[in-house]
Every structure is written in C-alpha cells, then in structure tokens.
Amino acid sequence: MNALKKLFGGNTRQFGMIFALVALIVFFQIFTEGRTLTPGNVINLFNGNSYILILAIGMVLVIIAGHIDLSVGSVAAFVGVSVALMIQDWGIPWYLGILFGLLLGAVIGAWQGFWTAYVGIPAFIVTLAGMLLFRGFNQFVGKSNTIPVPNDFQYIGSGYLPEVGPNTGFNNLTLLLGLLGAAFVVFSEIRSRRKATALGAEVPEAWVTITKLILICAAILYATYLFATGRPGTSFPIPGLILAILVLIYGFVSSKTIIGRHIYAVGGNRHAAELSGVQSKKVNFLVMMNMSILAGLAGMIFVGRSTASGPFDGVGWELDAIAAVFIGGAAVTGGVGTVIGSIVGGLVMAVLNNGLQLLGVGADLTQIIKGLVLLIAVAFDVYNKSQGKRSIIGMMMKNFSRNSESRPEETTSTKEVIARES
Amino acid sequence: MTSLDTHSDPIILEMRSITKEFPGVKALAEVSLRVKAGEIHAICGENGAGKSTLMKVLSGVYPFGSYDGDIVYQSEVQQFKDIRASEQAGIVIIHQELALIPELSIMENIFLGNEPTRRGMIDWAEARIRSTELLARVGLRENPDTPVKEIGVGKQQLVEIAKALNKRVKLLILDEPTAALNESDSQHLLDLILGLKGRGITSIMISHKLNEIEQIADSITIIRDGKSIETLDVKADGVDEDRIIKGMVGRTLESRFPDHEPQIGETFFEVKNWNVGHPQIQDRLVCKNSNFFVRRGEIVGFAGLMGAGRTELARSLFGRSYGRFISGQVYKDGRELHLKNVKQAIDAGLGYVTEDRKTLGLNLLDDIKATTVSAALKKISKHNIVDVDKEFTVAEQYRKSLRTKTPSVEEGVAKLSGGNQQKVVLAKWMFTDPDLLILDEPTRGIDVGAKFEIYGIIQQLANQGKGVIVISSELPELLGLSDRIYTIFEGAITGVLNKEEASQESLMKLMTSARKTA
C-alpha cells in the first residue's frame, strides 16, 4: 500500500481515475476475449470519440470557472452545416472552410460570453437558449438537409497519418510520434525532478519516479504499437492527433499561464479573485468564447468523419462532454478540474460504451450503466466536498494517503514566540 | 396560565457554566446568565466576545450535547436539539440578518413554517385574521399582502416580531435589532420591546448601542473573551454608558505587542471628501464625506463598530470594489489617482487584506504557493507564462520569513490554521509590494501567539516606509499597534486621536456617537 501511495500519491490526482480506466480496459479485454485491445477497435474508439473529448477540453475550463455550456452540440452542428454549405456553394478550399468555422465559433462564443459575463445571466440559461437557437439555425441554414463535404475536408475527421519512409511493418509516423511522446514524458519528468531538487523541494524517491516512467512509457508504446499495426491504410487517426495537440496546449494554458490561473481563481472564489485584481468578467467571457470555438472544431471534425453535415449532428454531445468532465474529477461548484482528468473521464465513458457494445449489451442497458457511473462519480464528489475532500480522485486517493495526513499545529504560544524573538 | 408559574419563580432562564468549544477555539468558557421573568436583559460585549454564540446555544442552533453546562428554563433543564424545539418552549430568536423571504407577503412570512391549516390545506382566512391582529399588536399599519421586499428594514423588523408573537413567544432574543435602523425606527422598536415587557414577555437584547441599552434594559450581563464578567442591575447599580464600557473593555495590556519605534515620514496618501453610496439602496451613504491621510512608516488605526462603514471605506478606495462611487479624491505622492478597478489599485501600489479570510480573501482550493503569488502573477511570469519554479521560490521565502507553519508550500491553504492562513494572505500582499497596505481585521479568529507575530509583520512593513491602515474591532489591538486612530460612526469619520491621547474609553465614545467636533 505504501509503495502504491508513493507511486500514485502526491499532487497527481488523476491517477485515481486512470486506475479506473485501466481496470475497465482490463475487464473488457478479458470479457470480450481480447477484442477490446485490437488495433481496429482502438482506432475506432478514438475516431468515434475525439470530438467529444475536444468538447470536454473546453467544457472543463467552463466548469472550472463555475459555469456550464449546454449549447455545444447545437453550436457544433451549426458550424458544421455552415462550413459544409460554404464549401459546397462557394467552392472555397477546405482550409478556408476550417478557418471560417473557427471564426464562426468565436462569434457565437462572443455572443454567449457577452450575456454570461457582462450581462450576468447564468451560463445555464444563456446556453440553454443557445442550444435552441443554434439548433434552429442549423436546420434553417441547412434546410434540414444532408450536405456532403469533399474528400479533402473529410481528412480532418477520418484521415490517418500517411505511410512514409521504409517499410518497417509499422506505420512509421505513428511510431515516431509514440517514441517522441515517450521521450517527452521521460525528459520532462527528469527535468522537473532536477529543478525541484535544485530548489530544495521534496522529490519522490528515485525508484518511484522510475517505476512511474516505466508504466507510462509502456502504456504509450503499447498504444503506439496498436495504432501502428492496424489494417493497411489506417494508423494514428488525424482527429486523435488534433486532440493530442489540443490537450498539450490547453493542459499547458490551464496550469502554467496567467489566464489559466485566473480561470481557477474565478471558479474557486470569485470575490477573492476580484479582490486580487483578477478581471473576472473578462475571464468568463474568454472561457465561454473558447468553448464555442472548440465546439465549432468538434462539429467540423464530425462532419469530416461522417462525410456530410446533417440536421441532427451533435444532439446530446453537451451531456457527454459534461459527463466526461465530472467523471474526470471536476467539482460541480467550480474551481476544480483538469484538462487531462476530463480526457481520462471521457475515455472512461468511451471505453464503457465500446466494451458494452462488444459484449453485445443493448443500447438500453448501456445507457443505464453510463447513467449510474456518472451519478456515482459525482455523488462521491459531493460527498467528499461535504467531508472537506475535493473530488472523486481525492476520495480514491484517500486510502493511499491516510498516513500522510499532515495537520499543522493549531496554536503557537505567546511565550514561545517572544522567546524566539529575543 | 403560565403567568402563575412565572410569579412563583421569578427566574425564567438560567444558563449555568456554559462552555462551547470550536476546533482550536474556546468560544465560551463557563458562562452564566440569569434572566428574570418579565425583564429586558441586555448582553454587552465587544465583537467576538461570545454573545451570539451564547444565544445560539440557548436557541438550539448549537444542539444539546455540543456544549457543556445546563440551560434551566421555566425551572426545567432543557435539552434543545434544534431551533424548533426551543421555539416550542417559547424561546424565539431574531437574528441580525433578518430571516424573512423578500418575495413573500407579510402574512406569508409571519406564518412561514407555522401555517394554520384546515384539513391539510392552508387556511388563509384564518391567517389573515390572525395576521391583522398581530400587525396591530406590533403597530405596523401595512396590508398583510404586501411583499416584504417592499417595506423598509424597520418594518421588516416588526414583521419578525409579529412572527415571533405568533409562535407564542415567552422569551424573545433580539440580536442587534436596531443595527440597520434609523433613529425613529429604532425608537419605535424600543418602545415596542417595552410594550411587550408590559405584556409579560421577557426579552434578551444584544446591542452595541449603549444608549439604547441604558434606556430600556433592566439588567445587563457583560461578556468578555468568552467569559461572563458581571451582571449589573441598571436601576440599583446606577449604570451608565461609561460603566458598561469599563466592563466591556476592562482588560490589561501586557506585552501583547512587539516593541516598535515608529519612523514616520511625510504624508503620501490622502483621501478627500470621499462619498460612497450603498450598492443596492438608493440614497443611502456608506461613506459620508470622509477625509483622512496616511504618512510613510505610519500605522493608522480605524476604529468603529461592526457595520460602521470601515470595510466599506476601505473597499471603495481599493478600486471601487464596494458600493457606488459618488465623489471624492484620492492623492498618492501628490498625484490624484483614479482607481476604477482592483487591478488599477494594485498597480498604483495599494493592497487590501480582507476582513473575511474565507469568503473574500482566499481561494480555499489553492495551495500556499499559488495563493502567495496570486495577486502579482505578472512578477513571476514571462510572456504570460507562469514560472512555477519562481513561484515555489517566492512562496518558500515568505514561508521562512513569516514563519508560516506548514509541512510545505504545496499544502492547501484550507488545511492551515487561521493564523497561518493570515500569514499566507499577508505574504500574498507583501509580494505585490504595496506602498499602502490596508488590513481589515487582520487578527480576527487568530490565537494570541500568531497575533503577536502578525503585529510584528505589520510593524516591519511600516519600518520599510510603507503606510499601513489597520481596521479592527479590538480596541486594545488598535491602541497597541497604531500611531494614530480614526474613529468611524455610521459611515462618517467622527474623530482622530494620536496614540498618546487615545484610550479605550475615549475611542468608544467617538465610535458610538455622532460627530461632536467637526
């Protein structure tokens, strides 16, 4: 237990959820007799869920800031249909289409951000209205028709890394990506360890770091192997690549930049943030706007994947994205959550979905199970909030960190202080 | 009826050695209180002395078992498990923040939770008859259907009393009933309380307005630092305001403050004719024509009772973060400042440590290092990217220099004790390197040892040539720390005393009365 605590404890709270994800994968791998971890299935899983995961990235920021966005499905659909029409009617190239789609997302986001941040209407209401509004726009603009998109546009939704270089029996680019990823993880871990030592901060023992690195690298390389050995023509999917880049960017922004800090500050305690000089309205505006841009991107990827835009694209996406974020450890009251946690949360849902499908469980039962998973995850969160813990992950870590509960001394006696002063 | 019992036993309530502890703090230590039937009994004490806690014990907010000692009410030991239980016994508490629902009508509020029913349905006809009757008893001439939000605070207070009367109250507890009322509303309320006394209703009243207490109370129990100090009989003992103040503040100043030689420089910060309106209520001023100045290296105290407008003044200066700005000028180093938001205030060299650490001062989800740098992220960032190594180094520096007790700066601030939390907040503002630091109740809820350390930090800041404003309800703290003390009463500055001329009595006088000298 103690070893596990060291391995997964500390401030990396995501590990609790990663446990759940790994357990889930192992469970399905056993019960589907190996059909879960096949190249084809894993590629499918990524292709079919990347747009939800992209939404989850935006959604976690919205939820950290203390809001919610119900309109993402409709926004995605509206952007999707607009771009499809534009390419079809005006014959603009695919990249201009994408640019236009992102721009449209930004405009929609500015609209919702304005009402939320500057007028002060709860985001729930603003985006509930947006959900109706942009669904309506989608069907109005597209006249409820299916609008096909050309092949080069489809690439962002259903493309794969191309085959280049010598024939190694693997997809070379995927292989390269996997190796780079593993190297990056090792490099950054060593670097942060070295810095921490230099600053005199606590560092975990060497074996802890090494074991952790081995486990992570093994996972990355195994995933690489799966992606690189798919049936000919498939490899690491482009939506997955876009997702990976976004995770890196947003992970960095949320944890390492001033605006990222401000988002957490506003969600954690808006008054305290304002009295520390944070311009909370601006933060709220940006967060809402960003969400709609990502929703636009997700919509375009989906259109690319399904080769056409339709009137019912994106129905129910908001709920999947919100579920992913909450399962990933975000708190209902804001201030808590991580990008990577939401991705893991989204993957939990995706694996669950996929595994149950492989097992031949019907859609009815699948929904029931997913509903229960979400409910239990958030119930833990709320329960822990009342116990002064932070989230489901905090709860999962509790068993590992019971011994390390550090209670600072409450009182300092005056005498002691005076003695020290003199 | 019950009047027979009360005649046979003149003591309606006795609280015997009540002790109530919160984690780390003893709020009440062996407090005793004896209230005679049919009297108006005032409880006096400074903020934080334990008055409200005592009333919460009595009314069952803190249930039986969470405190030590006995409550004897109507000759029986009571074990209230919640407010409902105490209300059934006829004890009703009216809190400082009124418990009315603004959207509901007067009638609905009076009967809330107590609705007269007939066959499971609310009997509105009955309710109307009874509410008219109750309103007449409290002297409120309003239509029972008027929404509560449409009547003033003074009338709302009367609705609260009507609600209490409806519960067949025998012992009415009023917590600062006149705090939010103007003169004439206050007088009306006091008359009403006297009238209730005439009908045999006993009242316990907590108030800071000593003149009111002198006017209507029969006896006074003084509480200080969680202990009951004395009970005075107003008529027999010939009690006046000075006598009450003496009881309230009578403690000695030992070496509760580090030695400090002030090095006071020239005036660098000045506020002129500062007027600020209440954020919601039109035509109500929270700062009335305030003028004051701060010199370099000076610790300036602001004394005033809770709600006098100290915090409002500070926050309105700090980037207009409170109220509606009406008029006034702020000068720093000879230049006029126009601070429209907190960011500008921080950039101009102002810092403000909030009164309420947990709701306004800290993001309790953050760790120590993130909190330390949160008001000056720019200082540790390049191209808007936070240098987490610098963050750690800075936090570590402050942890060492302020002696914050924590295993590491990566610990969450929620886990720290009050004193250590306050040190983290101080570190946060020290890191912004302000020229003027405003500290609002810097030692509230902090134990004695940590207070001493925080005083030391404040003095150090002054020695660096910064101006420090300390707002505090604790007069000994202001007297021990400040070089000069302003007093505030109802939004106006009523006086300024140098360290040498200030005493608790002289301050208390200025804090509780309108301006005597211009």
Chai-1 contact restraints between the chains, C-beta under 6 A:
chainA,res_idxA,chainB,res_idxB,connection_type,confidence,min_distance_angstrom,max_distance_angstrom,comment,restraint_id
A,K195,B,D389,contact,1.0,0.0,6.0,A-B,restraint_1
A,L199,B,F392,contact,1.0,0.0,6.0,A-B,restraint_2
A,A201,B,F392,contact,1.0,0.0,6.0,A-B,restraint_3
A,K256,B,I385,contact,1.0,0.0,6.0,A-B,restraint_4
A,K256,B,V386,contact,1.0,0.0,6.0,A-B,restraint_5
A,T257,B,N384,contact,1.0,0.0,6.0,A-B,restraint_6
A,T257,B,I385,contact,1.0,0.0,6.0,A-B,restraint_7
A,I258,B,L377,contact,1.0,0.0,6.0,A-B,restraint_8
A,I258,B,S381,contact,1.0,0.0,6.0,A-B,restraint_9
A,I258,B,N384,contact,1.0,0.0,6.0,A-B,restraint_10
A,R261,B,L377,contact,1.0,0.0,6.0,A-B,restraint_11
A,A265,B,N363,contact,1.0,0.0,6.0,A-B,restraint_12
A,G268,B,N363,contact,1.0,0.0,6.0,A-B,restraint_13
A,G268,B,L365,contact,1.0,0.0,6.0,A-B,restraint_14
A,N269,B,N363,contact,1.0,0.0,6.0,A-B,restraint_15
A,H271,B,L360,contact,1.0,0.0,6.0,A-B,restraint_16
A,A272,B,L360,contact,1.0,0.0,6.0,A-B,restraint_17
A,A272,B,G361,contact,1.0,0.0,6.0,A-B,restraint_18
A,A272,B,L362,contact,1.0,0.0,6.0,A-B,restraint_19
A,A272,B,N363,contact,1.0,0.0,6.0,A-B,restraint_20
A,L275,B,V342,contact,1.0,0.0,6.0,A-B,restraint_21
A,L275,B,T354,contact,1.0,0.0,6.0,A-B,restraint_22
A,L275,B,L360,contact,1.0,0.0,6.0,A-B,restraint_23
A,S276,B,S374,contact,1.0,0.0,6.0,A-B,restraint_24
A,S276,B,A375,contact,1.0,0.0,6.0,A-B,restraint_25
A,G277,B,V342,contact,1.0,0.0,6.0,A-B,restraint_26
A,G277,B,K343,contact,1.0,0.0,6.0,A-B,restraint_27
A,G277,B,I346,contact,1.0,0.0,6.0,A-B,restraint_28
A,G277,B,A375,contact,1.0,0.0,6.0,A-B,restraint_29
A,G335,B,L365,contact,1.0,0.0,6.0,A-B,restraint_30
A,V336,B,L365,contact,1.0,0.0,6.0,A-B,restraint_31
A,S406,B,P407,contact,1.0,0.0,6.0,A-B,restraint_32
A,P408,B,K405,contact,1.0,0.0,6.0,A-B,restraint_33
A,P408,B,T406,contact,1.0,0.0,6.0,A-B,restraint_34
A,P408,B,L416,contact,1.0,0.0,6.0,A-B,restraint_35
A,E409,B,K405,contact,1.0,0.0,6.0,A-B,restraint_36
A,E410,B,G24,contact,1.0,0.0,6.0,A-B,restraint_37
A,E410,B,S417,contact,1.0,0.0,6.0,A-B,restraint_38
A,T411,B,D447,contact,1.0,0.0,6.0,A-B,restraint_39
A,T412,B,G449,contact,1.0,0.0,6.0,A-B,restraint_40
A,T412,B,A450,contact,1.0,0.0,6.0,A-B,restraint_41
A,S413,B,G449,contact,1.0,0.0,6.0,A-B,restraint_42
A,T414,B,V448,contact,1.0,0.0,6.0,A-B,restraint_43
A,T414,B,G449,contact,1.0,0.0,6.0,A-B,restraint_44
A,T414,B,F452,contact,1.0,0.0,6.0,A-B,restraint_45
A,V417,B,G449,contact,1.0,0.0,6.0,A-B,restraint_46
A,V417,B,F452,contact,1.0,0.0,6.0,A-B,restraint_47
A,V417,B,E453,contact,1.0,0.0,6.0,A-B,restraint_48
